[in-house]
C-alpha cells in the first residue's frame, strides 16, 4: 500500500532539568488528526520553554484525489501503538494501526459508516469504535469491536442513531457513548458485547430510563417505532461522554441545550445539569478526577470546571473559532485542545496550563484539527 507521507525530522534534546527548582522539565507528546488534510500530527510540547511544535506529520490517505478524513484517535494501553479511524469511506470507513515513535503503518480493518471515537478496554483488550453514520439514514448504527493485535473485526453491536463521543470506564468493564439523535446515553458491557442500559437525557423526551439487550425484549415497542425515531428532534443533542476515573459518575456534553450533564451510574439518573458556554462538544475528566475540561464549539472557547463544587473556574478563548477535542496530560498539568478553524484556514492545538488556567502556546496544524489523544510524557 502506498501512503502519502511527509516527515519533519526533529532532534529532541536530552532530558532537561528545570531551572533551580526541584521539579524536572517534562516533554509531552500528543497525536492530533487534521481531518481535511488527511494528516495526523505528532505534537511535542516542552514544559521548560512552554513551547510546542509539530514533531512529525503522517499522511494517512491512500487516494490522492480524495479526502478520506482521519477522525478519531486512541493509543494502546502499553503506549506502543496508535489507531485512527478513517471516516470518509466509500461507503465504509476503516481503522488504521501505527507504531508509536516510528509512526510506521501496521495494519487496517474495515468498519461501519463514518467511524469516529474509540478506546481499548483494559479488561478485555478489545477496541470499541462507534460508527457515527454522519451522512447515512437516520436509523440505529453500531459499535464495532476489534481485536487490535490481529486487527480482526469481531462484532458489531447495534446502538442508537448517530452514536458519538465514546469512552470506557477505568476498570474496562463498561463502554459509554451517546446517541445524538435520540438524546440517549448508552452503556455497553465490554465482555458480553451488549447494550445493557440506555438513559434518556432530555427532560421532555420518551421514557427517562430504558433497559436494553440484544433482543430488545425490555423495550416498549408499542409506544414508539422507527418512523417516530427518525422524526425525533433531539433536545440535548449529546456529543460526548466520559466516566469519572474513581467514582460512579459519567459526564455528558449536551451540545443542543448548552449544558454538561452529570449521571450517577449507580442510580442511573441525571444528578446535575450545569449551564455552560455555547454548544459544548467534547469533554474530559482529569486523571485525578478533580477537573473537567469542556470545549465550547459554538463560541471558540474552553471551560475548566471544578468537579467538587460544580463551578466553572475559567473560560479560555481559543485561538480559532471552532473548538473541538480535549486531551489532558497524565500529570493533569496541561490540557491540549484541538481547534478546527473555518474554511481553508489551518487548525491548531491550544495548550492550556491547568494550574494557572492560562493558554501558554498554540501549535498550528493542518485543516480541521479534530481527534486528539495524549501519548506520553517524559523527563
Secondary structure, DSSP 4 states (H G I P E B T S, - for coil): -----B----------B-TTSSSB--EEEEEEEEGGGTEEEEEEEETTTTEEEEEEEEE--S-TTS---EEEEEE-TTSSEEEEEE---SS--EEEEEETTT--EEEEEE-STTEEEEEE-TTT-EEEEEE--TTS-SS--EEEEEETTTTEEEEEEE--TTEEEEEE-TTSSEEEEEETTTTEEEEEETTTTEEEEEEE-STTSS-SEEE--TT-TTS-GGG--HHHHHHPPPSS-EEEEEE-SSSSEEEEEETTTTEEEEEETTTTEEEEEEE-STTEEEEEE-TTSSEEEEEETTTTEEEEEETTTTEEEEEEE-SSS-EEEEEE-TTSSEEEEEE--STTS--EEEEEETTTTEEEEEEE-SSSEEEEEEEEEE-
